[in-house]
Amino acid sequence: MEWTVFKLISWTESYFARHRIDSPRLTAEILLGFCLGIRRLDLYLQHDRPLEKQELARFKTLIQRRKNREPVAYITGEKGFYESSFQVRPGVLIPRPDTETLVEKTLAVLAEDVQKPSVILELGVGSGAVVISLAKAHPGALFFAGDISRVALDTARKNADREKKIGKIHFFNGSWFDPLVPRPFFDVIVSNPPYIPGSHIPGLAPEIRDHEPITALDGGDDGLDCIRKILVRAGEFLVPGGHLLMEMGFDQRAELTALAMNFPEFDTFDFIQDLAGQDRVVHFKKKID
Ligand SMILES: C[S@@+](CC[C@H](N)C(=O)[O-])C[C@H]1O[C@@H](n2cnc3c(N)ncnc32)[C@H](O)[C@@H]1O
């Protein structure tokens, strides 16, 4: 039988469905488009194109990788987030749509309450999706971004280099604030730290558990270890009236409310919900005096 684009998409869709792979048709289309180096739309314009032997062999390898639960973004090396596309690779967290709430709230804070030019820090930069999205919207601001993972930093740097219209982002390696001199320098500190309780990791989907970096996920016994570490020191680095925004688990509001009482340097904190109404971001504002 001759394998055309259309036949191959249909066959792969049912193969993925049998193996309980999410969105089987979409996944088949993305992988075939990637394999042939064409856009998804073009697959349908070329639906009766027969595949060459080598293309077929390459596609079979991609199908097997996905069947073994490797995330699509690691296979294609690319993930869309907010208004851009970012390179990703094993060792670097794949940016999530959930994190767009953090970007949107940070942009709202910058628009409403921060004098220009502003100085912004991201802790735990990963692929760079958050800081680069902010930098695209604020080309005049000064950005700093750190991560403990050199693979993440290398990827974030490459992603920043691909953007022509952003200013310089100063990347640094190390644990949270450790590489920085403590002084009130930043108008905004933003972070999507690891916040999954360690005991929940074994129950995660194999795509995440077996493929994404544990250092990007594991937030310790109650999930709040990294959030606590950032909260303890953020006040030293924020200007008076500065903002700290962190992504959080949808069910961590009560624990975070209790935790917030220990940090009188912040005079307000609030929670921001995603479109589904779930708490996704906690936002602290440092006292002015
Ligand atoms: C949940 S990921 C977020 C990545 C990216 N900002 C995003 O939203 O897609 C958390 C990031 O924090 C980094 N990280 C974990 N522990 C860290 C530490 N002690 N200091 C700095 N970064 C850390 C991880 O390497 C990972 O890149």
The ligand as an ORCA input file, in Angstrom:
! r2SCAN-3c Opt
* xyz 0 1
  C       8.424     25.361     37.117
  S       9.946     25.711     36.296
  C       9.579     27.263     35.531
  C      10.318     27.513     34.249
  C       9.830     28.729     33.448
  N       9.950     29.948     34.218
  C       8.387     28.526     33.013
  O       7.493     29.124     33.653
  O       8.148     27.773     32.062
  C      10.976     26.123     37.654
  C      12.384     26.516     37.308
  O      13.060     26.811     38.547
  C      14.376     26.306     38.455
  N      14.890     26.086     39.820
  C      14.658     25.038     40.646
  N      15.327     25.207     41.804
  C      15.993     26.387     41.694
  C      16.855     27.118     42.564
  N      17.193     26.650     43.782
  N      17.339     28.304     42.135
  C      17.031     28.792     40.902
  N      16.218     28.137     40.032
  C      15.702     26.951     40.434
  C      14.257     25.045     37.640
  O      15.505     24.688     37.069
  C      13.203     25.449     36.606
  O      13.793     25.984     35.441
*
